[in-house]
Structures are given as C-alpha cells and as structure tokens.
Amino acid sequence: MTQQPFPLSRRRVVLAGVGAAAALLGPSPGGGAALAAGRPGARARERAADALQPYASYWFPDSLPSGTPGDGITWRSLAQWTPESDRDLPFNTATVPLAQRFTPVPANTTARSGQARISALAAFDHTAGNPSQGSGTADYYAPTHWAYLDELVFWGGSSGEGLILAPNAPVVDAAHRNGVPVLGTVFLPPVAFGGDLRWTRDLVRKDPSGAFPLAAKLVRVATAYGFDGWFVNAETDGGDAELAADMQAFLRALRAAGTGHGLRINWYDAMNVTGQVGWQGALNERNQPFFQDDSGPVADSMFVDFRWTAERLAASGRLADQLGRSRYELWAGVDVESAGWDTATDWDAIIPTGRDHVVSYGFYRPEWTLNHLPEGRTPSQFHAADDRFWSGEHLDPTRPGGTGSGWRAPATAVADRSTVSALPFATTFNTGHGLRWYEDGAATSAAPWNHLGLQDRLPPRRWVIRTEGQRPDVSLDFADAWRGGSSLLVRGALDAPVTVELFPTRLPAGAATVVDIAHRTDAESGPVTIEVAVALQEPSEPGAPAPYAYLPAGTIEPGSGWRTASVRLGSLGTGTLHSLGIRLTGRDGAAVAWRLGALAVRESSGKPGSPSGLTVTDSAIANGTMSLRLQWQRAAGPVRHYELHRQLPDGTRQFLGGTCGTAFYVPGLGRRQNEPAVRLEVRAVDELYQVSEKPATAQHPW
C-alpha cells in the first residue's frame, strides 16, 4: 500500500491556511485602532475589534523565525510563556472533566471491546486560526461520533505560524463530556516545509541541572488549559544519535512530569535512534526506545507511519507483546484526508474479521467528511456524511457492512462506549453548531454559530431502527429545534411501529424516576403516537435488540407545536436502565415528520445558582460595531454551561453565545435605537437545561 507521509498532506493545509489568514481575520490592528481613535470621545482602550478575538494558543519552542509573521499571526516562544502573562487563558481553559465510560453490549456481532481502538488527528482550522470560543458560522467540523474514539489529536503546527498548538476549550469540553482525551500537537516539520533543526534542539535543551524546562512547560500548559497531553511529531531531518538520545530523554521527562496529572504522550513514527527521520511503518528496534526502553514506557502510544504493511504490523504487535505493552497502544495510520471512505486500506492487516485485531488504527484528517462537500454545504449534509463514515453505508450500526475490501467503518470493528451513567441525564440533540439558536422552541438568534462546548451527548448508534415495516429516515436536523441548534427528525411512512434506539445507559431507575420529552410534528406530518422505550436488562447478545418495555407518552397531532410529556418509570420496579429509546406509531400508514427536541431522565429538578460579577474586561469599536471581552464569577452548585444574552431596547432578549467557562468574547454588536449602552446578561444552565432565576448583568456605554 502506498501512503503519503505527513508532510505532503500537511503542506496543503498550511499553505492554504496561511494564505487565507488576512481574509479570515480582517484588517490589521493598526488600521482599526486608528479608526477608533478618530471618533470623538473614543476611549483609550478601544482598538481594532479583531485584536480582542482570542484564539487557541500556539508557540515555537523558543527561538523565533527570521522575518515578519503574516497577517493575523503572532510569533510566541513557549519558553517565555507563563499562565500569569497569558491574557487569553480564561478563554482557552476547558472546564468539563474527563467523563468515565462503559462499554455496552455491542450493536453487532463484529464489533469488539478490549481490542482495536481509534485515535484521530483532526485539524479544525489552520494553526493561528482556531477561535477560542466558537465563531459565527455553522460551516464547522463538529465531530459527534465520540463513542468510537479513544483520543483526539488537535492537529496543527506550521513553520510560518507556530510548531506547538494547544487545543481550544470547546473541542476539549465536548470530547471530555463523552470520555475522550484531547492532545495538543508538537510538530517539528521537515526542512522542505520550513523545518529548522534548531527548533528540535530548542525543545530538548537541558538546563544546568540536567532537567528539560520545555517538558515542564508543556505539562504546565496542559494542566492550565485542561487538556490531556501531547502528540509529538519530530520530522525535521539532519539530527544525529546524540539528538535522538536527548529526544528520548525529553519524552521520558515529559511523561514523568505529566503522569501525576493524567497526561499522555502519543509519539509519531518519524525520528529514529540515529537522529535521522526514517519512517519505519512499524514498531521496531529503530524506534522502540521512543515507545519503551529498558526502564519502562517512554510514550503511552505510537502512531505508526502510513508505510506499514500487514507483515510490519504483525511484527509490531508481537514486539509490543514481548515488551509487556498492549499491541493496541499502536495506531496504524490511515490517511483519509483526500478520499474519505474511498481510501484504499488493507483492513485485514489491522482489524481482520474472524480473528483478533492486530493493532489499533489512527485516522489522519477525518474532517474530510466536511471538507469534501461542495461550497454551500449545510450542517445536515455534513452530518449525513459523517454518519456514513463512522456507522457505515447502511447508516445502521447493527448492519454496518464493510467486511470486504471496501470501507470498513468504525462501527464494524470497534465497540461503542457511553458516559450516560448518572442522573440527571438530558440532551437536546444539539450538535454544537447551527443555523439559528433556539430556546423553548423559539429562535432567540437568527445568526449561524458554532461552539462545540455546547454540544450535547448524542445517540452513539446512528441509527438503530427496529420495525417490521418500512424503515424511516432518522437524522439530526437544523430546520427547527427545541433548544440549541438542532433536533432529531424521524421522517417517512410508518406502516408499522418503529423503535428508534437512542442511548445505551447505566442509570438508576425506580419509583421516582421520570423521563421527559419535548417533541412536535412538522406541518406535513400525520399524527404520531409516542411511547418511551426503556430496557432494564442488557440485550441477550451482540446485535440483539434490547428487551424494551413501552410506556405511553401520548399522541401528537399535526400543527400543534412543541409539546412536553413526562413518563414515570415506577411501574417497572427498581433496577438499572440499560437502554433508552422511542417507539412511534403512525395512523393508517401516513407519512410522518416528527421531531424530538429534548430527552431527560431525572428524579428531581430545580434551578441552578446564579453567576455574579459580570464585567467587561476589554472593548473595541470598529466599523460601527462593538466587540467585548467578558468575565464573571462561577455560580454555586453544578453548572453545565453559561449562556449570554443581550437585553434589547424593546425588552426582548437576543442570544449572544454560551461557554462552559467564565469568560467570553462577543464580536460585532450593533447599536439599537440609539441606546446609551449595551445591556448584557449571563445565566447558568444545569444538566437538565434549567436556567438560573437571576442573571448577572452589566452595561457598557457606546
């Protein structure tokens, strides 16, 4: 099999990204500042609005390139970084803890637990262009198939921007909510793409005591920002055995410093023990010391270069066994950047059918599911492609197909996992981006948006549908929502009852347990009778249906708008809720278009505490609009996230955004009806989407 090495794939992104920086970021800070200063009474701190926009942090190890950075790029030295000097740290800090996961009975007979896993290297933007708190577009890579992932690498780094990239908070918060660790990237590029061996030497430089200061600094970054470790990719050629020994010792120091914080290292198969870059496509004696030496583990896992063959992977697995390491800590690279599910791959070399998996596998650039779509693409189109990539061509994990030479979707081989194991649990089927923002079924902002930190836990098995009749279409849809930006839409002729399996769970169930739903039909739908499907036992075997009991939740007629219903589980006795779904029955085979906007399982409910101390920490005016940096004090008690609104002069509220942290950037506010000041509110939202009674408020004058 012929695969392109990292640099060739990487180069396309870097060159395109740097060239687009000016268009993405707008005018330079100098021009905007002059415009603001020319206004009568302009405040001294007003400057170009884009100067306030926080981005995910990126650095060179120490020394900087010669010349001048491009528009929108700031060259920084990691050696000089401290949390105290980082003005963007409040915007880049993830706050959602890494959730514990369990593995339910697999959805099919070919997926296996305890064997191959998946790492994914995904670029969300070019290195300098990752907003810290989302942005005003729905055209954004919003991964949702977390159930199959074991880790996500926030991929980036370039010689023109910075080599070390920390993930932004929205990605980390979304991944953590689903139990997936996120790694930042240390990318030392090939000389052909601007790499310089001095940056490798900067990274592994020792201080007079023999310690590695940048290993300690990388640990400090990860712990301050709240992510889970580093993907280290040393591809700058020209080194020697001494440099390789320093790199190996650096990795050991990085791992030793990070282990107590739960951090991990993924090493890419590039530099070998000679100090040269020689991709092995295997774990062997030339790169083993970067994975494990005589003293024990050096890296937690290794991404095996695309040059692997079936024989090399088999030998790699045997060597891992001999070292006392799991062979599934080796990721065999699968480059899907260019061809996605049409990528030619020797799947039997990694995940053979009928026998144990050989190693794990790593997807390079699965955001192909977004990027291959034509201009004008919609969120619905992206999620349809993403579902096919992860679930298989049938869009049903119970029959994912792909046991031959074609695409072998993750659902074929990897058992999905879940974090739905504690009450309360709720979802509004929000994917973390949308064309509008909805609250209680009404749009409170008509602007497109993305912020993955607001993403809900979503059904992992898309889509398991059980019926004796015609199978309807099930999708995440953006035309209407109860809350957030999307809802679950079931569309088709229901000539027999249809059960849509939604969540494998491990929730306590008893007399006080309640399932709440918010739902509606579209205007063209026939009436629908709804039952909540609950199973207090596991399926009998992989691929078998859950033993559901069905509890009535009423019938909804066309045109009746959003409705809510509550169903008590007390009649089922006490136990553990293992699976949760919905059964729909149409009338006389009529076509239906039914939306599920929210689903919750609870024993009680109440409102969260209120945040306090909302403060405008910086402001700017450019082109007649105002941009603000905001911070506030955390609310007491459990909080899922915070939501910000603007109080308009006519008394209505406009949604501005949300975040899991306590800092937010609001761009481009226009003045309304000559108002003297912008009036702002922030409220806490809990796991049941209950909103604090009182907001924290602030005003900022025009």
N, C-alpha and C positions, 0 to 999 in steps of 0.2 A: 504493500500500500504506500502511495506517495502522499505526503502531507507537507504543507508549508510550515516552516518553523515560525515561532512567534514574531520575529521582526517583520516578515513580509506582510502578515495580516495586520500587525500593529501599525505599520507605516501608513497604511491607507487612512486609518482613523486620525493619527496625529497630524498628517498634512492637511486633511480636510478640516479638522477641528481648529487648528491654529489659524488657518485662512479665514474661518468664519467668525473668529473672536470679535472683530470690530462690529459685525452685523448683530451679533448676539448681545453685546454689552453697550452699544450706543456710543455717544460722544465721549471724548476723553474727559477726565475730571477737571482739567484746567479750563476747557471751554465752558463747561456747565457752571463752574464756580464764578467765572467772570459774568455770566448771565445773571446769576443770583445776586451778585454784589451790585449790579447796575440798577436793581429795583430800589425805589425809595424805602428807607426803613428796613432794608434787608438785615436779618440777624447775622452776626459774625460767623456763626457755626453753620450757616446754610452753604451748601456746595452742591456739586452735581449729584443727582439722586442715585446714580449707579455707583457712586463711591461708598454709599451706605449698604449696598447689596452684599450680604455675607455669602461666601462660597465655602465649599469643603476645602480643607487646608491641604497644601502641597508644598514640598520643600526640595531643595538639593541637600545632600548630606552636610556639606559645609561650604566649600568654595563655590562661587557662582560663575556662570558663563561670562565670557567677554561680550561686549556689545550692549545692546539695549533690548529689553523684553518687548514683545509685541503688545498691541492694544489689549487691555483687559487682563494682562498677565503681570504678576508681581513675583520677582525672584526672591526667595527666602532661604535662609540657612537653618536647617534643623538644629545644628549645634548652638544657635543663638536663641532658640525657642524656649519660652517658659510659659506656663499657664497664666501667670500674672500679667504677662505682656500681650496676651492673645485677646484682642478686643472682640474677636468673633467666637470665642469659646462658648459663651452662653447659647449661641445659635447652633453650634455644632455638637452639643453634648446630647447623646442619646440617654434616655431615662427608663425605657422599658427593660426589665430584667430578662435574662435568657430563660425562657419557659422550659419546664420539663416535658418530655414527650413519652408517649407509649405507642406500641405497635399493635393495632387491632388485627383480627383475623384477616388475612389478605383478601382483596376483592376478586382475585382469580387464582388459578392453580399454578401459574408460572412465576408469580412474584414471590420473592423470598426475603425473609428477615434474617439479619445477622450475617449477610454476605455482602455483595457489592453495594456500594453507596455512591453518591454523586457529589462532586464539587463542581461549581460553576464559576467561570470568570466572566463577569459581565461589566461592560462599560455603559454608564448612564449618560455620559457626556464626555467631552474632551477634558483633560486634566484640570484646567483652570476654569472650567465652565459648569461645575456642579453646584447649583444653588443649595444653600444650607437648609432652607425651609420650603422647598417646593417652588412652583412658579405658575404663571398664568397661562398654561396650555394643558390641554388633555392629551396632546401627542407626546406621550412619555412612556418609557418602558416601565411597566408596573407588574413585576412578577408576582404570581399568586399561587403557583404550584409548589409551595414550600414543603409540602408533605413528603416529597421525593428527595429533597436536598439535605445534604449533611453539612455543607458550608457554602457560603457565597463569598467570592473574592471581588471586592470593589476595584475593578480593573482600571488602570491608568498609568500615568508616568510618561514623560517625554523630555528629550534634551532641551527643547525650547521653552518648556513651562516649569517642570519640576519632576524629580525622579521618585519622590515618595508621596503617596496620596492616601490620605485618611478618608474613610467613608463618611458620607453625610448622615446626619441624625435620622431623617425619615427612613432611609433604607435599613439602618440598624434597628430602629424601633419596630418596623414591620417584620423583619426577619426574626427578631427576638420574640415577638408575640407568638410566633409559630415554632419556636425552639431551634432556630437556625443561627449558628455563629456567623459573624461577618469579619473578614480580614481586610486590612489595608494592603497596599501594594508598595514594594520596594523594587523598582525596575531600573537596572543598570544596562542601558541599551547598547546594541552593537555599535562599533565605530562607524559603520556605514550609515547609521541613523543618528549620528551626533554623539555617540557614547565617548567617554573620556575616562581612561583608567584612573585618573586622579580621583574621580568620584568614588570608585571602588575603594581606593586607598583611604580616602576621607572616611568612608563608612566604617572600615575595620581598624582605624587608627586607635592605638592604645595611649592611655595617659601614663605619667611617670610611675604610677603604682602597678601598671600592667593591666588595668581594667579597660573596658570598652565603653567610653562615655556615650556613644550613639546607641549602643544596645540599651543602656539605661534610659536614654531619651525616648527611644521607640516604645518602651514599656510605659513610660510616663505619659506619652501621647495617648496610647490605647486606653489606659486607665482613666485619664482625664476626660476623654471623649466618649468612653463607654462602649468600645468595640472589643473584638476578641482575639486579635493577633495580627500576624503579618504573612503575606505571600512574598517570598524573597526570590528574585529572578536576576541572577548575575550573568549577563550576556555580553559584557564588554571584554573582548579578547585582548591578548597580549600579556597576560599575567604569567607568573611562574609558580613553582611549588611552594615558595615561601608565602606568596599572597594567598594561595589556596589554603595553606595551614592557618593563616590569620583569619580567613573567612570561616573556616570550620570552627575555630575557637570563638569567633564572634557569634556564630549561631548558638554554640553551647552557652555562651554568656547570656544571650538574648533569651534562650529557653529557661535558663536557671532563674533569671530575674523575673520572667513572666509567669512561671508555673504557679506561684502562690496567688496570682491574680486570675488564674484560669485562662491564661492566654496560650495560643498555639502558633506553631510555625509550619507553613507549607513551603517546601523547597522545590524549586523548578530545576529539572534535569538540564543544566547548561554547563556551567563551570565544572571541571573535574579536578582530580587531585594534582594534575600538572599545572593548574592555574590557567590553562587554556580553556576556551569554550569548545566543547566537543560533545554535542548532544548524543546521548547513548541510546535513547529509546528503550531504556531498561534500567533496573537496579542492578549494578554490578560492581566489581572491585574498583572501578574508576570513579564512581560517585557515592559508593556506600558510606564513606566517612561523613558525608554531609547529612545522611539519614541516621546512621548509628555507627559508633566506634566502640572500642573495647570498654569504654566506661559507661556505655548505655546509649539511650536515644539522644540524638542531636536535633533532629526535626521531628515534628509529630506526624508528618505525612510528606510524600513526594509526588509531584506532578511529573509523570513520565512523558518525555517529549514524543511528538507525533510520529517519530521514526520507528516506533515499536512494531514488532511482528508477533505472530502467535508464539513462535519459539522463544522470543525475548521475554514476552510477558509470562510465559510458563516458567522460565528460568528465574525471573524476578520474584514470582510468588514463592518458588522453592527457597530462594535466598532469604526472603523475609521470614519464612517459617524457621529456617536454620538460625536466624538471629533472635528468635523468640518474639518477633513482631507479627502483627496481623498483616497478612497479604492485602487486606482491604484498606490499609493505610497508603497504598499505592494507587494513584489516579492515572489511568491510561488516557492520554489526551485525545479528544475527539473534536476536531475543528469544524464547527457548524456555522461559522461566520458567513460563508459565501453561499452555501447550498441548503442549510437547514436540514429538513427531513429527507432531502435527496442526497445527503452526504454519504458517499460510499465508505462503508466501515465493515471490517471483519468482526462482526459482533461475537461470533463464536470464540474468538480469541480472548474476549473479556467476559462475556456473560453467556456461556454456552447453554443451550437447552438440554435438559436431561442429566446434567451433572453439575457439580459445584462450580460457582463462579470462580474465575481465575484471579482477578483483581477488581478494584473499583474503577470507575471511569469519571473523567472530568470534561465537562463541556466548555469549550472555548467560544465565547460570544453567543450565548443563546438568545440575546436580544435581536437576533436575526428575525424572530417572529414578528417584531415590529418593523425593523429596517427594510425588509424585503417588500413590504407593501408599498403601493404607489402613492404619489403625492395626493393629499386629500383624504388619506386613510382616517378611519374613525376608531374610537376605542372598542366598539363592538367587533370590528374586523380584526383588530389586534388580538382580542381575547379568543376569538374563534380560532385563529392561527395558533395561539399559544396553547389552547386546549388540545389541538391536534398534535402538537409537538410532544406534549407530556403524556397525554392519555391514549394516543393512537388514532388511526384514521377513522375508526368507528365512533369516536367520541364517547367511549364507554369502557371504563377500566375492567369490567367483567369480561370483555372480549376485545382486548387491545390489539390482537393480531401481531404481526411483525416477528414471527418465529423463523422466517427465511432470511434471504439476503437483503431484503429491503429495510426500511426504517424500523428499528426496534425501540419503540417509545419506552420511557422510564417505567410506565405502569406495567409493562410486560415483565420486568425483571425485579424491580425494587418495591418492597412492601412500603406502603404509605404509613405515615405516622401522624399523630394528633396531639394537640395540647388541651383539648376540651375535657378537663378532668376536675374542675372545681366550680362551685356555684358562687356568684351568679355567672351565667354564660349568656351572651347576646351577640347577635350580628345583625347588621342592616344591609349586608351584601354589598358593602362599599369597597370598591377595588383600589381606592387611593388616587383616583383621578376621575374627572367627569366633565360634562359639558355645561352643567349648572350645579348649584348646591341646593339641596332640599332639606327642609325641617318640617316634620309632621305632615309630609305630603305636599308642601307648598315650596316653590322655589324662592329662596331668600338671596340668591345671587344668580344672575344670568351669565356670569363670566365663566369660561372654562378654567380648569385648575388641575394641579397635581400636588399631592403631598402624601407620600407612602406611609408616613407615621399615622395617618388617619385611617389606613386600610383596616378592614375587619378580618377576623378569621373566616375563611370562606370554605365552602364544601370542597374537600380534597379529591373526591371521586367524581370527576366530571365526564360524563354524567351517568350514574347508575339509575336506570329506569326499569321498573318491573311492571309488565302489563301482559294480559292475554290478547290485547288488541293492537291497534296502530300505535307506534311509538311517537310521541310528540317531540317537538324541538324544545330544548331547555338551554337557556343562555343567561349570561349576565348582560343586562340591557341598560341603556343610558337615556332612553326617551322619557323615563319617569322614575321617581324614587320616593320612598318614604323618608329616608334620611341619608345624607351623603350625596353620592352622585350616581348610584345605580341600584337596580333591583333584580331579583331573579324572575325571569319571564318563562312561562310554560305556554307554548303555542301549538295548536293542532287540533284535529278532530279526536275527541275522546269517545271511542266506540266501546271502551271497556274501562274499568277503574285503572288508574295509573298511580303507582307509588314511586316517588322521587326520593331516593336515599340521599340524605344531606350530610350528616356528621356521625362518624364513629365517636363515641364518648365514653367517659368513665365518671358519670355524675351520680351523686346520691339521689335516690328517689324515694319519696314517702308521702304521707298524708298531706303534708304542707307544700309539696312541690307543684309548681304551676308552669305551664308552657303558654307563653303569649305570642300571638302573631299579629302583624299588620299586613293587610292584603287588599287587593282590588282587582277588578276586571277592566280591560280596555273596552272602549265603546263597541267594537265589533264582536265582542265575545258573547257566547251563550252563557247561561247560568252555570255555576260550578258549586258542587258540594265538597266541602273540605273536611278531612279528618287528619288529626295529628297521629303519625305513626311512631310508636315507641316500642323498643325491644329491651327487656330486662335480662336477656341472655345473649351470649355470643352466637353468631352463625355456627352451624354444626361442623363446617369445614370450609377451607378456602374456596371462594366463589359462590358459596351458598347464600341464599337470602337470609336476612336477619328475621328472627321469629317475632314479627310485629304484632302488637295489639293496636287497634284503631279506635281513637277517641273522637267523637263528633265535635266539629268546630263551626257548624252552620253552613248555610248556603248563601252565596253572594250573587246578586242579580246584576246584569249589565247596567252601566251608567250610575251605579250607586256610590261611587267614590271610594276612598280609602276607608276600611273598616278594621277594627281591632277585635280580637277574641282571646279569651283566656280559658285554658283547659286544665283541670286538676287531674293529677295522676293518682290520687288516693285510692281509686277503685282497683288499681293494680297491685296494691300491697307495698311492702317495703323491699328495697333492693338497690341494684345499681343499673342506671340507664346506660345501655351499651350502644344503642343506635337510635338516631332521631331522623325522621323524615316526614313527608306529607303524602297523603293519598287524595287524589282528585277524581271526582266522578262528574261527567258531563250529563246533559239531558238529550236523549234521542240522538246521540252521536254528533251533536252540533259542535262546530269548531269553537275553541275557547282561546282566549288570550288573558291569562291570569298571572298576576304579579304578587310575589311575596316580598314585601318591603322590609320586614323585621321579624326576627325569631329570637325568643329569650326563654331561658329556663331559670327559675328563681324560687326562693322560698319566702322572701320578703322584698320590699323595695323601699327606697327613701331617697332623698336628695343629698348630693354631696355638699361638703362645706364650700364656702366661697373663697376665692382668691382675694388678695388685697394688694395695695401699694402699686397699682398700675402707674407706670412712669414712662414718659417719653425721654429716652436717653440720648437721642440724636435726631436731627431733622434736616431736610433739604428740599428746596423748591427748584424745579427745572421744567421749562416748557409749560408753565402754568399749573403744574401738579405738584403735590407734596408727597414726600416719602418719609417714613418714620421708622425708627428703631424703638421697640417697646420691651419693657421688662416688668415683672410683677412677682409677688410673693406666693409661694405654693399654698394651695388650700389644704386644710386639715383633712385627714382620712384618705381613703383610696380614691384616686383620680385616674381615669383612663386618658383623657387629654383635655385641652383647653380650647375654647372657641372665642374668636374675636368678632365683634360686630361694630358697625358704625351707626350711631343714632342720627337719623336724618332730620332736617328741619320740619318735615311733615309728620314726624312721630314714628315713622316706620324704621325698621332695623335692617341693615344690609350686612350680610356675612362677608367678612374680610379674609378669614382663614382660620386655621387651627394648628396646634402643635402639641406634642407630648411634653415639651419642656416649658420653661417660663420666660422665654424671650422670642420675639417675632419681629420680622421685617415686613412692613406694609408699603408697597410702592404705588405711585401714580394716583393719589387721591385728588379728585377734582372738587372745586368749591361748589357748594349748592346754595342757591338763593341768597347769595351774599352773607352767608353765615359768618359770624365773627370768629368761630373756632370749630375745629373738628372735634366731635364728641365720640369717645371710644369706650367700649365695654369689653371685659373679658369674663367668661364664666367657666367654671369647672364642669366636666362631664364624667359620669362614672361608668362602670361596666355595663349598666343597664340603660345607658344613654339618658339618665336623669340629669337635669341641668340644675346647677346651684340657684337658689332663690334670688340671691343678690349678686350682682356683678361687681367687680372692681371697675372703677370708672376714671377717666382722665379726659382733659380737654387740651387742645393745642391750638394756639391762635394762628390765623392766617397772616 
